[in-house]
Structure formats: structure tokens, C-alpha cells
Amino acid sequence: MRLFMSTRSATSEYMMLIRNTTWCQSLSSEEIRKRLNQFIAWAERLSQEGKIKGGHPLAFEGKTIADRKVVTDAPLAESKEAIAGYIVIRVNSLEEAVEIAKGAPCLDYGQTLELRAIVPEPSELQIARQRENRGEVS
């Protein structure tokens, strides 16, 4: 597995983080299924258009590792801030990614979306390179 990509293409990839695992708590099972079907239809259409590379829902349960000795239950497992799932999309620009995200049915029932560009290398490596180019030595 390669950890960092070294080439960029004309299209970019963005991770769409889907937040809010509590949106369905007051809904009937029928309403939950209806809303999930709307979301699935939206995602399948984008997939057929070649805009979605992949994605998955995430389990409510998880662990947070803050250091080598402390492992705790994920504190946001059921909240508006918790990540419910993700989708990786392929588009030409952040603006196109935003327009796609605006069409997501989950926005109508309280979920929020966060778009983050998938970059070929960590930003920290770029910072280190800039410092080296300025002659900064630690």
C-alpha cells in the first residue's frame, strides 16, 4: 500500500464526511427507510455518472486513541458531530464538489457534510519543505 500519491490528475478527489448519527431517533421505521432510499438513489445516480469513487456508513461504536496508553470509547458516537459515514467523490473542482453536496437529501433531515480535498502528500511535508527552502534548520 502506498501511503501518499505522487501524481495529480485533471480530476480531484474529495472526501465528503457525513455528520450526525442522531437524525433518525424520532422517526418511524418507515420514514427512516424512505429517507435512506432517497439518499441511496442520489448516491447511485452520482456513481453512474462516475462522480463517486466509494464510500461507506460507519458504526456508532469506536475507540479514541489519544496516546499510547489511553484508549477510550469514542465520545461522539451518537451526536450531531459524529461522523456517520463518508463518500469519496471525483470532480474537477471544489466548487463542483460543493454543488454535488448541496444536492444530498441528508441535508433535509439534519445531517451536515464536510468536504476535504484528498491531497497527494501531508501538508506537514509541504511546511517542512518550505522551511528547508528558507534555510531554516532545527
Buried (B, 14 or more C-beta within 10 A) or exposed (E): EEEEEEEEEEBBBBBBBBBBBBBBEEEEEEEBEEBBEBBEEBBEEBBEEEBBBEBEEBEBEBEEEEEEEEEEEBEBBEEBEBBBBBBBBBBEEEEBBEEBBEEBBBEEBEBBBEBEEEBEEEEEEEEEEEEEEEEEEE
